[in-house]
Amino acid sequence: MLDFSRVWLPFIYLYGLGGILFIAGIVITIKAGSFDLGRFKHKKWMWVLLFGFVWYLTMHALMTFAALGTISVDTVPVILLLMVAIFIGVTVALRRKTKPTFPTKPTRR
């Protein structure tokens, strides 16, 4: 059996440090004004970025559990498909809640 330092320590390092740097990058772009959560497209991309991080974290964890024999290999795609359904549901809900604002062209005098 593989020990903690060979299985879970790299996982914690990868997603712990990577997550901190990922969130720090998002905070920096928000504070710099490049990322405005008041705009529909930016809110949509924030959801895509956060879901993507959680997607890869979950996929990696499920495959690690399957490799260790903790869960069945057949449950991995089922859980991932449920996550896709959640992603689609939230994306549709965000689209219905927030109407996109179209930028207007400045008028020339």
C-alpha positions as CSV (number, residue, x, y, z in Angstrom):
1,M,0.0,0.0,0.0
2,L,1.2,3.5,-0.9
3,D,1.8,5.8,2.0
4,F,0.5,9.4,2.5
5,S,3.7,11.1,1.3
6,R,3.5,9.3,-2.1
7,V,-0.2,9.7,-2.8
8,W,-1.8,12.7,-1.0
9,L,1.1,15.0,-0.2
10,P,1.7,15.8,-3.9
11,F,-2.0,16.2,-4.4
12,I,-2.2,18.7,-1.5
13,Y,0.9,20.5,-2.8
14,L,-0.4,20.7,-6.3
15,Y,-3.9,22.0,-5.5
16,G,-3.1,23.8,-2.3
17,L,-0.3,25.9,-3.7
18,G,-1.8,26.0,-7.1
19,G,-5.1,27.1,-5.7
20,I,-3.5,29.9,-3.6
21,L,-1.7,31.2,-6.7
22,F,-4.8,30.8,-8.8
23,I,-7.0,32.8,-6.3
24,A,-4.2,35.4,-5.9
25,G,-4.1,35.9,-9.7
26,I,-7.9,36.4,-9.8
27,V,-7.7,38.9,-6.9
28,I,-4.9,40.8,-8.6
29,T,-6.9,41.1,-11.8
30,I,-10.0,42.2,-9.9
31,K,-8.1,44.9,-8.0
32,A,-6.4,46.1,-11.2
33,G,-9.8,46.6,-12.8
34,S,-9.2,44.1,-15.6
35,F,-11.8,41.7,-14.2
36,D,-15.2,43.4,-13.4
37,L,-17.7,41.1,-11.8
38,G,-20.4,43.6,-12.6
39,R,-20.2,42.6,-16.3
40,F,-22.1,39.6,-17.5
41,K,-19.2,38.1,-19.5
42,H,-16.7,38.5,-16.7
43,K,-19.1,36.9,-14.3
44,K,-19.5,34.0,-16.7
45,W,-15.7,33.6,-17.1
46,M,-15.3,33.7,-13.3
47,W,-17.7,30.7,-13.1
48,V,-15.8,28.9,-15.8
49,L,-12.4,29.5,-14.2
50,L,-13.6,28.4,-10.7
51,F,-15.4,25.4,-12.1
52,G,-12.4,24.4,-14.1
53,F,-10.2,24.4,-11.0
54,V,-12.7,22.3,-9.0
55,W,-13.2,20.0,-12.1
56,Y,-9.5,19.1,-12.3
57,L,-9.1,18.8,-8.5
58,T,-12.1,16.4,-8.4
59,M,-11.0,14.4,-11.4
60,H,-7.5,14.0,-10.0
61,A,-8.9,13.0,-6.5
62,L,-11.4,10.5,-8.0
63,M,-8.8,8.9,-10.1
64,T,-6.4,8.7,-7.2
65,F,-9.2,7.0,-5.1
66,A,-9.9,4.6,-7.9
67,A,-6.2,3.8,-8.3
68,L,-6.0,3.0,-4.6
69,G,-9.0,0.8,-4.7
70,T,-11.1,3.0,-2.4
71,I,-13.8,3.6,-5.0
72,S,-14.8,1.7,-8.2
73,V,-13.4,2.9,-11.5
74,D,-16.9,3.0,-12.8
75,T,-18.0,5.7,-10.4
76,V,-15.4,8.2,-11.7
77,P,-17.2,9.0,-15.0
78,V,-20.6,9.0,-13.3
79,I,-19.5,11.6,-10.8
80,L,-17.8,13.7,-13.5
81,L,-21.0,13.6,-15.6
82,L,-23.0,14.8,-12.6
83,M,-20.5,17.7,-12.3
84,V,-21.1,18.5,-16.0
85,A,-24.8,18.6,-15.4
86,I,-24.3,20.9,-12.4
87,F,-22.1,23.2,-14.5
88,I,-24.7,23.4,-17.3
89,G,-27.5,24.0,-14.8
90,V,-25.6,26.9,-13.1
91,T,-24.6,28.4,-16.4
92,V,-28.2,28.4,-17.6
93,A,-29.4,29.8,-14.3
94,L,-26.8,32.6,-14.4
95,R,-27.8,33.4,-18.0
96,R,-31.5,33.7,-17.0
97,K,-30.7,35.8,-13.9
98,T,-28.4,38.3,-15.5
99,K,-29.2,39.9,-18.9
100,P,-26.0,40.7,-20.8
101,T,-25.3,44.4,-21.1
102,F,-24.3,45.5,-24.6
103,P,-21.7,48.2,-24.7
104,T,-22.8,51.3,-26.6
105,K,-20.6,53.0,-29.0
106,P,-19.5,56.5,-28.0
107,T,-21.1,59.3,-30.0
108,R,-18.8,61.5,-31.9
109,R,-19.5,65.3,-32.0
